[in-house]
Amino acid sequence: MPNYYKRIPGSRTYRNFAAETLENALKEIRNKSLSYRKASDKYGIPISTLSRKKNNLNVKPHGGQTALTSTEENVIVETILFASDWGYSFEREDVKTLVKSYLDRAGRKLKIFQDNKPGDEWYSRFLDRYSDVLKPRLSENIKRSRAAVSRTIINEYFNNLELSLENVPPENIINYDETNFIDDPGRTKVLVRKKTKHADSVMDSTKSATSVMFAVDASGVMLPPYVVYKSLQMWEPWTLGGPKGCRYNRSHSGWFDQSIFEEWFQTIIIPHCRRLVGIKVIIGDNLASHISVNIVKLCKQHDIKFIFLPPNSTHLTQPLDVCCFRPMKIAWRRVLKMHKLKKKGPLTKDVFSKILKATLDKLKISQSDNIKSGFKATGIYPIDRDKVLIKLPGDPDSSSASSIIPQVLHDLFKETRFGSNDGPAKKCKRKRFNIEPGRSVTEANMFHEGEDLGLDTELNNEEELNPNTELNPNETELNTISEKNYETEENYETEENGETVIININNLKVDDFVKVKFETIRSNFEEYMGQITEIEEENILCRFLRKSQSMRGCYSFPFIIDEAYVTLDQVVKKLKVLTERRGNFKFE
């Protein structure tokens, strides 16, 4: 194994000449202008060096030799890089075990290694030799669902995104996301006694967190934040001293539910979009509470395209996640620490808005650059899919290590990351909107992209890309559908006043209570109680109840609204309310 030596003054020097000088000396020797000795005297290069370079002799480098050849070490480096690209990075012990496994399989026994396993000294010098391609880093764990995001999914997303963002200026491209600010300044390195095992720092902290919604545009502008406290009531001190234009709300869980998201959309996004000219694009994740009929209608009224990111890909495609939230959280911990050094106790809601303002003020200098970098790193503006694709593992057939790494290793990493194609597909309990990532949302998407309404599929695909497209050209077709004869369909029966009644759209009306069935994985179907809030053609919007915790045998509406569209064939029967007391319903 090579060692590092300190040169003693006056000792022999190695290679104290330039490469150009060596090349000139060899040129004169080949032309027979000078002999080896005269060339050595003229250029100051040893005769042995000139002879070795002229005859291309393969001489080992000076000093101790490496345990493995350069070819073998290059194979190990390629293996480490390939595993890292697929999200299975090697640790120190993994590299040692890899070398031991290679030597054992090759039938070689190296005395310099104990039981053919390298030590820490070999590992450190191995990293030094390949410091240009290998670098130790702290790894971040991601879920398998995030790791399963493939190049195919990203390419399909950008195919749709390129159409949706065509001719849209950067100030009209808005990304939104929510994050939590916790009451914990985090850990820092401190100086303690040498033998101290646990370094303590006296500072109050809790596990409480407050949700804040942020929105930014591709020109580097941040819209006013929106804060949601965990509380049933709202008090004036909680809203004082916060960022300019910030709005405040509260919920039982402290999270953004559908009603709060709609309120944020109407009070933050819509006023901002009214000041913009042309088509506006809103980009965000596909959380169920972030989309509703009211949101889609507002988007259509104000010329807004609502675009979903691919599922489980926000760590790659969300500008706020990629470049904005990390520096924001670092600034938050610093400001929070300074506050806790002055004031004892946990972070209170009346102080939160002030600390949030101080955090954003601390980022004012670099905030615009961070936002622009986020849109650039995610390939949204300027549009560039390679910014995201370069972060994903490449095609095994085109990998530079494919000639070195066995195909078994390719298949192992691919199956572990993306899963096997065999086996039953997962069933989804609830129906979700079938909207491709990168495409904008229109009102037609809420009804299975017009399939239930009998609209032309090609027309709906065009409307997804242009929210201004009128839905009225098919009025005659819609009128024909509304007069559809339900007698030809299956009859659903229920009992009213002792008589059997056939259920159809004409028998149901708003505020009726019904029992609805949903297909599930564990059984054929499960039944739920709900109240009809809206009827549109064959689609029925129901608000569902849950078993009451205060009154046995009764049902009540949950605090968080639980709504879903159902079809007529899912309605089992109409329900008759026997008693209603303090929001608790008892049915016949």
C-alpha positions as CSV (number, residue, x, y, z in Angstrom):
1,M,0.0,0.0,0.0
2,P,1.5,3.4,-0.9
3,N,2.5,5.7,1.9
4,Y,2.9,9.4,2.0
5,Y,6.5,10.6,2.7
6,K,7.8,14.0,3.8
7,R,10.6,15.2,1.6
8,I,13.8,15.9,3.5
9,P,15.6,19.1,2.4
10,G,18.6,18.2,0.2
11,S,17.3,14.8,-0.8
12,R,16.7,13.6,-4.3
13,T,13.9,15.3,-6.2
14,Y,11.4,13.5,-8.4
15,R,10.2,14.9,-11.8
16,N,11.4,18.5,-11.5
17,F,10.9,19.1,-15.2
18,A,7.9,20.1,-17.3
19,A,6.1,17.7,-19.7
20,E,7.0,20.0,-22.6
21,T,10.7,19.8,-21.7
22,L,10.6,16.0,-21.7
23,E,8.8,16.0,-25.1
24,N,11.5,18.3,-26.6
25,A,14.3,16.1,-25.3
26,L,12.7,12.9,-26.7
27,K,12.1,14.6,-30.1
28,E,15.8,15.4,-30.4
29,I,16.8,11.9,-29.4
30,R,14.4,10.3,-32.0
31,N,15.9,12.7,-34.7
32,K,19.3,11.6,-33.6
33,S,20.3,15.2,-33.0
34,L,21.5,14.4,-29.5
35,S,22.5,11.3,-27.6
36,Y,21.0,10.3,-24.3
37,R,23.8,11.8,-22.3
38,K,23.9,15.1,-24.2
39,A,20.1,15.4,-24.0
40,S,20.3,14.7,-20.2
41,D,22.9,17.4,-19.7
42,K,21.0,19.9,-21.9
43,Y,17.5,19.4,-20.4
44,G,18.4,18.2,-16.9
45,I,16.5,14.9,-17.2
46,P,17.9,11.6,-16.0
47,I,19.2,9.2,-18.7
48,S,17.0,6.4,-17.3
49,T,13.9,8.5,-17.6
50,L,14.7,9.4,-21.2
51,S,15.3,5.7,-22.1
52,R,12.1,4.5,-20.4
53,K,9.9,7.2,-22.0
54,K,11.4,6.6,-25.5
55,N,11.0,2.9,-25.4
56,N,7.5,3.1,-23.6
57,L,8.6,0.7,-20.9
58,N,5.8,0.0,-18.3
59,V,7.5,0.7,-15.0
60,K,5.7,0.7,-11.8
61,P,5.4,4.1,-10.0
62,H,7.8,4.9,-7.2
63,G,7.0,4.0,-3.6
64,G,4.7,1.4,-2.3
65,Q,2.2,-0.2,-4.6
66,T,-1.6,-0.4,-4.3
67,A,-3.1,-3.8,-3.1
68,L,-5.4,-3.8,-6.1
69,T,-4.5,-2.9,-9.7
70,S,-5.8,0.3,-11.2
71,T,-8.2,-1.7,-13.4
72,E,-9.7,-3.5,-10.4
73,E,-10.1,-0.3,-8.5
74,N,-11.8,1.3,-11.5
75,V,-14.3,-1.6,-11.5
76,I,-15.0,-0.9,-7.8
77,V,-15.5,2.8,-8.4
78,E,-17.9,2.1,-11.3
79,T,-19.9,-0.3,-9.1
80,I,-20.1,2.3,-6.3
81,L,-21.2,5.0,-8.7
82,F,-23.8,2.8,-10.3
83,A,-25.3,1.8,-7.0
84,S,-25.4,5.4,-5.9
85,D,-27.3,6.4,-9.1
86,W,-30.0,3.9,-8.2
87,G,-30.4,5.1,-4.6
88,Y,-28.4,2.3,-2.9
89,S,-25.2,4.1,-1.9
90,F,-22.4,2.2,-0.3
91,E,-21.1,2.9,3.2
92,R,-17.6,2.3,4.5
93,E,-18.2,-1.3,5.5
94,D,-20.1,-2.0,2.2
95,V,-17.0,-1.0,0.2
96,K,-14.7,-3.2,2.4
97,T,-17.1,-6.2,2.0
98,L,-17.2,-5.6,-1.7
99,V,-13.4,-5.9,-2.0
100,K,-13.3,-9.0,0.3
101,S,-16.0,-10.7,-1.8
102,Y,-14.1,-9.9,-5.0
103,L,-10.8,-11.3,-3.7
104,D,-12.5,-14.4,-2.2
105,R,-14.2,-15.2,-5.5
106,A,-11.0,-14.6,-7.5
107,G,-9.1,-17.0,-5.2
108,R,-6.6,-14.4,-4.1
109,K,-5.1,-14.0,-0.6
110,L,-3.5,-10.6,0.2
111,K,-1.4,-10.6,3.3
112,I,-1.8,-6.8,3.7
113,F,-5.5,-7.3,4.4
114,Q,-6.8,-9.2,7.4
115,D,-8.9,-12.1,6.2
116,N,-8.9,-10.4,2.7
117,K,-10.9,-7.4,4.2
118,P,-9.3,-3.9,3.8
119,G,-9.0,-1.7,6.8
120,D,-9.9,2.0,7.5
121,E,-6.4,3.2,6.2
122,W,-6.9,1.6,2.8
123,Y,-10.5,3.0,2.6
124,S,-9.3,6.6,3.4
125,R,-6.5,6.4,0.8
126,F,-8.8,4.8,-1.8
127,L,-11.1,7.9,-1.4
128,D,-8.1,10.2,-1.8
129,R,-7.0,8.5,-5.0
130,Y,-10.5,8.9,-6.5
131,S,-11.5,12.2,-4.9
132,D,-12.4,13.6,-8.3
133,V,-15.3,11.2,-8.7
134,L,-16.1,10.0,-5.1
135,K,-17.3,12.2,-2.2
136,P,-18.7,11.2,1.2
137,R,-22.1,12.8,1.8
138,L,-24.8,12.4,4.4
139,S,-27.6,10.4,2.8
140,E,-31.3,11.4,2.9
141,N,-33.9,8.6,3.2
142,I,-36.7,8.7,0.7
143,K,-39.7,6.4,0.5
144,R,-39.9,3.6,-2.0
145,S,-42.8,5.3,-3.6
146,R,-40.6,8.3,-4.3
147,A,-37.8,6.1,-5.6
148,A,-40.3,4.5,-8.0
149,V,-40.6,7.7,-10.1
150,S,-39.2,6.7,-13.4
151,R,-37.9,8.5,-16.5
152,T,-41.0,7.5,-18.4
153,I,-43.3,9.2,-15.8
154,I,-41.1,12.4,-16.0
155,N,-41.1,12.4,-19.8
156,E,-44.9,12.1,-20.0
157,Y,-45.2,14.9,-17.4
158,F,-42.9,17.2,-19.4
159,N,-44.7,16.4,-22.7
160,N,-47.9,17.7,-21.2
161,L,-46.2,20.6,-19.4
162,E,-44.6,21.9,-22.6
163,L,-48.0,22.3,-24.1
164,S,-49.5,23.9,-21.0
165,L,-46.7,26.5,-20.5
166,E,-46.5,27.5,-24.2
167,N,-46.2,31.3,-24.5
168,V,-46.9,31.8,-20.7
169,P,-44.6,34.5,-19.1
170,P,-42.7,33.7,-16.0
171,E,-44.7,35.9,-13.7
172,N,-47.8,33.9,-14.7
173,I,-46.3,30.6,-13.6
174,I,-47.1,30.0,-9.9
175,N,-46.1,27.1,-7.6
176,Y,-47.6,26.6,-4.2
177,D,-46.9,24.2,-1.4
178,E,-47.4,24.1,2.4
179,T,-44.8,23.4,5.0
180,N,-44.7,23.1,8.8
181,F,-42.6,25.3,11.2
182,I,-41.8,23.3,14.4
183,D,-41.0,24.7,17.8
184,D,-37.5,23.2,17.9
185,P,-34.3,25.2,17.0
186,G,-32.5,21.9,16.3
187,R,-29.1,20.7,17.3
188,T,-25.8,22.6,17.0
189,K,-22.2,21.7,17.7
190,V,-20.9,23.0,21.0
191,L,-17.7,22.8,23.1
192,V,-17.7,20.6,26.2
193,R,-15.2,18.6,28.3
194,K,-13.4,16.0,26.3
195,K,-14.9,13.0,28.2
196,T,-18.4,14.3,28.0
197,K,-20.7,11.8,26.3
198,H,-23.9,13.8,26.1
199,A,-23.7,17.6,25.5
200,D,-26.8,19.3,26.9
201,S,-28.2,22.6,25.9
202,V,-30.9,24.2,28.1
203,M,-33.6,25.4,25.8
204,D,-37.4,24.9,25.8
205,S,-38.8,23.1,22.8
206,T,-41.9,21.2,21.9
207,K,-43.2,19.0,19.1
208,S,-45.9,21.5,18.1
209,A,-46.0,22.7,14.5
210,T,-47.8,25.3,12.5
211,S,-48.8,24.9,8.8
212,V,-48.0,27.7,6.4
213,M,-48.9,27.9,2.7
214,F,-46.5,29.6,0.3
215,A,-46.8,30.5,-3.3
216,V,-44.1,31.8,-5.6
217,D,-43.9,32.7,-9.3
218,A,-41.1,32.0,-11.8
219,S,-40.0,35.7,-11.9
220,G,-38.8,35.4,-8.2
221,V,-41.8,37.0,-6.4
222,M,-43.3,35.4,-3.3
223,L,-47.0,35.9,-2.6
224,P,-48.2,36.6,1.0
225,P,-48.1,33.5,3.2
226,Y,-51.2,31.9,4.7
227,V,-51.0,30.5,8.3
228,V,-53.2,27.8,9.8
229,Y,-53.2,27.4,13.5
230,K,-54.3,24.3,15.4
231,S,-57.3,25.7,17.3
232,L,-61.1,25.8,17.3
233,Q,-61.1,29.6,17.9
234,M,-59.2,32.6,16.4
235,W,-57.8,35.4,18.5
236,E,-56.6,38.8,17.4
237,P,-53.0,38.7,19.0
238,W,-52.3,35.7,16.7
239,T,-52.5,37.9,13.6
240,L,-50.4,40.9,14.8
241,G,-46.8,41.7,13.6
242,G,-46.8,39.1,10.8
243,P,-45.5,39.4,7.2
244,K,-47.2,42.0,4.9
245,G,-50.5,40.7,3.4
246,C,-50.4,37.5,5.4
247,R,-53.7,35.8,6.2
248,Y,-54.6,33.6,9.1
249,N,-57.0,30.7,9.8
250,R,-57.5,27.8,12.1
251,S,-58.6,24.2,12.0
252,H,-59.1,21.4,14.4
253,S,-56.1,19.4,13.1
254,G,-53.9,22.4,12.2
255,W,-53.7,21.1,8.6
256,F,-55.1,22.5,5.3
257,D,-58.5,20.9,4.6
258,Q,-60.6,21.5,1.5
259,S,-62.5,24.4,2.8
260,I,-59.3,26.2,4.0
261,F,-57.6,25.5,0.7
262,E,-60.5,27.1,-1.2
263,E,-60.4,30.1,1.1
264,W,-56.6,30.5,0.5
265,F,-57.2,30.2,-3.3
266,Q,-59.9,32.9,-3.2
267,T,-58.1,35.3,-1.0
268,I,-54.4,34.9,-2.2
269,I,-54.3,33.4,-5.7
270,I,-57.4,35.0,-7.3
271,P,-56.5,38.7,-6.3
272,H,-53.0,38.1,-7.5
273,C,-54.1,36.6,-10.9
274,R,-56.5,39.5,-11.5
275,R,-53.5,41.8,-11.8
276,L,-51.9,39.5,-14.5
277,V,-52.5,39.5,-18.2
278,G,-53.0,36.3,-20.2
279,I,-53.2,32.7,-19.2
280,K,-52.1,31.9,-15.6
281,V,-50.7,28.5,-14.5
282,I,-50.9,27.1,-11.0
283,I,-48.6,24.1,-10.3
284,G,-48.9,22.0,-7.2
285,D,-49.1,18.5,-5.8
286,N,-52.1,16.2,-6.4
287,L,-53.4,16.1,-2.8
288,A,-57.1,15.4,-2.6
289,S,-57.9,18.5,-0.6
290,H,-56.3,20.7,-3.2
291,I,-59.0,20.2,-5.9
292,S,-62.7,20.6,-5.8
293,V,-65.5,21.7,-8.1
294,N,-65.4,25.3,-6.8
295,I,-61.6,25.5,-7.5
296,V,-62.1,24.3,-11.0
297,K,-64.9,26.8,-11.6
298,L,-62.8,29.7,-10.3
299,C,-59.9,28.6,-12.6
300,K,-62.2,28.7,-15.6
301,Q,-63.6,32.1,-14.7
302,H,-60.1,33.7,-14.3
303,D,-58.3,32.0,-17.2
304,I,-56.2,29.8,-14.9
305,K,-54.7,26.4,-15.7
306,F,-54.4,24.1,-12.7
307,I,-51.5,21.6,-13.2
308,F,-50.7,18.6,-11.1
309,L,-47.2,17.3,-10.5
310,P,-46.5,13.6,-10.9
311,P,-47.3,11.6,-7.7
312,N,-44.4,11.2,-5.2
313,S,-42.1,13.4,-7.3
314,T,-42.2,16.7,-5.4
315,H,-38.6,16.2,-4.3
316,L,-37.7,16.5,-8.0
317,T,-40.4,18.7,-9.6
318,Q,-41.6,21.1,-6.8
319,P,-39.6,24.4,-6.9
320,L,-40.4,25.3,-3.3
321,D,-39.2,21.9,-2.1
322,V,-36.1,21.9,-4.2
323,C,-34.6,25.3,-3.5
324,C,-36.7,27.4,-1.1
325,F,-37.8,25.5,2.0
326,R,-34.4,24.4,3.1
327,P,-32.8,27.9,3.5
328,M,-36.1,29.1,5.0
329,K,-36.0,26.4,7.7
330,I,-32.4,27.2,8.4
331,A,-33.3,30.9,8.9
332,W,-36.3,29.8,11.0
333,R,-34.2,27.8,13.4
334,R,-31.7,30.7,13.9
335,V,-34.4,33.3,14.6
336,L,-36.3,30.8,16.9
337,K,-33.1,30.1,18.8
338,M,-32.5,33.9,19.4
339,H,-36.0,34.2,20.6
340,K,-35.7,31.3,23.0
341,L,-32.5,32.7,24.5
342,K,-34.4,35.8,25.5
343,K,-37.7,34.3,26.5
344,K,-38.4,31.0,28.4
345,G,-41.1,28.6,27.5
346,P,-42.5,27.1,24.3
347,L,-43.4,29.1,21.2
348,T,-46.8,30.7,21.6
349,K,-49.2,31.6,18.8
350,D,-49.1,35.3,19.5
351,V,-45.3,35.3,18.8
352,F,-45.4,32.9,15.8
353,S,-46.4,35.6,13.3
354,K,-43.5,37.9,14.4
355,I,-40.9,35.2,14.2
356,L,-42.2,34.2,10.7
357,K,-41.8,37.8,9.6
358,A,-38.3,37.9,11.0
359,T,-37.4,34.7,9.1
360,L,-38.7,36.0,5.8
361,D,-36.9,39.3,6.3
362,K,-33.7,37.4,6.9
363,L,-34.1,35.8,3.4
364,K,-35.0,39.0,1.5
365,I,-31.5,39.3,-0.1
366,S,-31.4,35.8,-1.5
367,Q,-35.1,35.0,-1.7
368,S,-35.6,36.0,-5.3
369,D,-32.6,34.1,-6.5
370,N,-33.6,31.0,-4.6
371,I,-37.1,31.0,-6.2
372,K,-35.7,31.4,-9.7
373,S,-33.2,28.6,-9.0
374,G,-36.1,26.4,-7.9
375,F,-38.0,26.8,-11.1
376,K,-34.8,26.3,-13.1
377,A,-33.7,23.2,-11.2
378,T,-37.1,21.6,-11.7
379,G,-37.1,22.3,-15.4
380,I,-40.3,24.4,-15.3
381,Y,-38.9,27.7,-16.4
382,P,-37.1,27.7,-18.6
383,I,-38.6,24.4,-19.7
384,D,-35.9,21.7,-19.6
385,R,-36.7,18.1,-18.7
386,D,-33.0,17.2,-18.6
387,K,-32.7,19.1,-15.3
388,V,-34.9,16.4,-13.7
389,L,-33.9,13.4,-15.8
390,I,-30.2,13.8,-14.8
391,K,-31.2,13.1,-11.2
392,L,-32.8,9.7,-12.1
393,P,-31.0,6.5,-12.8
394,G,-30.4,6.0,-16.5
395,D,-31.3,3.1,-18.8
396,P,-29.2,0.1,-17.8
397,D,-28.5,-0.7,-21.4
398,S,-27.0,2.8,-21.9
399,S,-25.1,2.9,-18.6
400,S,-21.4,3.5,-18.8
401,A,-20.9,0.7,-16.3
402,S,-23.1,-1.8,-18.2
403,S,-20.0,-3.5,-19.6
404,I,-18.5,-3.9,-16.2
405,I,-21.4,-4.4,-13.8
406,P,-23.1,-7.8,-14.2
407,Q,-26.6,-7.7,-15.6
408,V,-27.8,-9.4,-12.3
409,L,-26.8,-6.2,-10.5
410,H,-28.8,-4.1,-13.0
411,D,-31.9,-6.2,-12.5
412,L,-31.6,-6.3,-8.7
413,F,-31.4,-2.5,-8.4
414,K,-34.2,-2.0,-11.0
415,E,-36.6,-4.5,-9.2
416,T,-35.8,-3.1,-5.8
417,R,-36.4,0.5,-6.8
418,F,-39.3,0.2,-9.1
419,G,-40.8,-3.1,-7.9
420,S,-41.7,-6.2,-9.9
421,N,-44.3,-6.1,-12.7
422,D,-45.8,-9.4,-11.4
423,G,-48.5,-9.6,-8.9
424,P,-52.0,-8.1,-8.5
425,A,-52.4,-4.3,-9.0
426,K,-53.4,-2.3,-6.0
427,K,-57.0,-1.3,-5.7
428,C,-58.0,2.2,-4.8
429,K,-60.8,2.5,-2.3
430,R,-62.0,5.9,-3.5
431,K,-62.4,7.3,-7.0
432,R,-59.9,9.9,-7.9
433,F,-59.8,12.4,-10.8
434,N,-58.0,11.0,-13.8
435,I,-55.9,14.0,-14.6
436,E,-52.4,13.5,-16.2
437,P,-49.5,15.3,-14.5
438,G,-48.6,18.4,-16.4
439,R,-52.1,19.0,-17.9
440,S,-54.4,21.7,-16.7
441,V,-57.8,20.9,-15.1
442,T,-61.1,21.9,-16.5
443,E,-64.7,21.4,-15.4
444,A,-65.0,18.5,-17.7
445,N,-62.3,16.6,-15.8
446,M,-64.6,16.4,-12.7
447,F,-66.9,14.1,-14.7
448,H,-64.4,11.5,-15.9
449,E,-63.2,13.8,-18.7
450,G,-66.6,13.9,-20.3
451,E,-67.1,10.1,-20.7
452,D,-70.2,10.1,-18.5
453,L,-71.5,13.1,-20.3
454,G,-71.0,11.6,-23.7
455,L,-68.7,14.3,-24.9
456,D,-66.1,13.7,-27.7
457,T,-62.8,12.6,-26.2
458,E,-60.7,14.7,-28.6
459,L,-62.6,17.8,-27.7
460,N,-62.0,17.3,-24.0
461,N,-58.3,16.7,-24.5
462,E,-58.1,20.1,-26.2
463,E,-60.1,21.7,-23.4
464,E,-57.7,20.4,-20.8
465,L,-55.0,22.5,-22.4
466,N,-57.2,25.6,-22.8
467,P,-59.5,26.5,-20.0
468,N,-61.1,29.2,-22.2
469,T,-62.7,26.6,-24.5
470,E,-66.4,26.9,-24.3
471,L,-68.4,23.8,-23.2
472,N,-71.6,25.1,-24.7
473,P,-71.2,23.7,-28.3
474,N,-72.6,20.4,-27.1
475,E,-75.6,21.9,-25.4
476,T,-78.0,19.9,-27.6
477,E,-76.2,16.7,-26.7
478,L,-76.3,17.5,-23.0
479,N,-80.0,18.3,-23.2
480,T,-80.6,14.9,-24.9
481,I,-78.7,13.2,-22.1
482,S,-80.6,14.9,-19.4
483,E,-83.8,13.5,-20.9
484,K,-82.4,10.0,-20.9
485,N,-84.9,7.3,-20.2
486,Y,-83.9,5.6,-17.0
487,E,-86.5,2.8,-17.4
488,T,-84.0,0.9,-19.6
489,E,-81.4,0.8,-16.7
490,E,-81.4,-1.4,-13.7
491,N,-84.0,-0.5,-11.1
492,Y,-83.0,0.4,-7.5
493,E,-85.8,-0.1,-5.0
494,T,-86.4,1.4,-1.6
495,E,-89.4,1.7,0.7
496,E,-91.2,4.9,1.5
497,N,-94.3,4.9,3.7
498,G,-94.5,1.1,3.3
499,E,-94.5,1.3,-0.5
500,T,-91.7,0.2,-2.9
501,V,-90.3,3.1,-4.9
502,I,-87.9,2.9,-7.9
503,I,-84.8,5.1,-7.3
504,N,-83.8,7.4,-10.2
505,I,-82.7,10.9,-10.5
506,N,-86.3,12.2,-10.3
507,N,-86.9,10.5,-6.9
508,L,-83.8,12.0,-5.4
509,K,-83.4,15.7,-4.4
510,V,-81.0,17.9,-2.5
511,D,-80.9,17.3,1.3
512,D,-82.1,13.7,1.0
513,F,-80.3,11.2,3.1
514,V,-79.1,8.0,1.3
515,K,-77.1,4.9,1.9
516,V,-74.2,4.5,-0.6
517,K,-72.0,1.5,-1.4
518,F,-68.3,1.6,-2.3
519,E,-66.2,-1.2,-3.5
520,T,-63.3,-2.1,-1.1
521,I,-60.4,-4.5,-1.0
522,R,-61.4,-6.4,2.1
523,S,-65.0,-7.2,1.0
524,N,-67.3,-6.8,-2.0
525,F,-68.5,-3.4,-0.8
526,E,-69.1,-1.2,2.2
527,E,-72.1,1.1,2.9
528,Y,-72.0,4.7,4.1
529,M,-74.6,7.2,5.2
530,G,-74.6,10.5,3.3
531,Q,-76.7,13.6,2.5
532,I,-77.1,14.8,-1.1
533,T,-75.8,18.3,-1.5
534,E,-75.8,18.6,-5.3
535,I,-77.2,16.7,-8.3
536,E,-75.7,17.2,-11.8
537,E,-76.9,14.9,-14.5
538,E,-76.0,11.3,-13.4
539,N,-73.5,12.5,-10.8
540,I,-74.6,13.0,-7.2
541,L,-72.4,14.9,-4.7
542,C,-72.8,13.5,-1.2
543,R,-71.6,14.7,2.1
544,F,-71.0,11.7,4.3
545,L,-71.6,11.1,8.0
546,R,-69.8,9.0,10.6
547,K,-71.0,7.2,13.7
548,S,-71.6,9.6,16.5
549,Q,-69.3,9.4,19.5
550,S,-71.7,11.0,21.8
551,M,-75.0,9.2,21.0
552,R,-75.2,5.5,20.3
553,G,-76.9,4.4,17.1
554,C,-76.7,7.9,15.6
555,Y,-74.7,9.5,12.9
556,S,-73.2,13.0,12.6
557,F,-71.1,15.1,10.1
558,P,-67.4,15.1,10.9
559,F,-65.5,18.3,11.5
560,I,-63.6,17.9,8.2
561,I,-66.0,17.8,5.3
562,D,-66.0,14.4,3.6
563,E,-67.6,14.8,0.2
564,A,-67.5,12.6,-3.0
565,Y,-69.3,12.2,-6.2
566,V,-71.3,8.9,-6.6
567,T,-73.3,7.5,-9.4
568,L,-76.9,6.3,-9.3
569,D,-75.9,2.6,-9.2
570,Q,-74.0,3.2,-6.0
571,V,-77.2,4.5,-4.1
572,V,-78.6,1.6,-2.1
573,K,-81.7,3.3,-0.6
574,K,-83.1,6.5,0.6
575,L,-83.1,7.0,4.4
576,K,-85.8,8.3,6.6
577,V,-84.7,10.5,9.6
578,L,-86.5,9.4,12.8
579,T,-84.8,11.9,15.2
580,E,-82.3,14.7,15.0
581,R,-80.7,16.2,18.1
582,R,-77.7,18.5,18.2
583,G,-76.4,17.4,14.8
584,N,-76.9,13.7,15.5
585,F,-79.2,11.9,13.1
586,K,-81.0,8.6,13.8
587,F,-82.4,6.8,10.8
588,E,-85.2,4.2,10.4
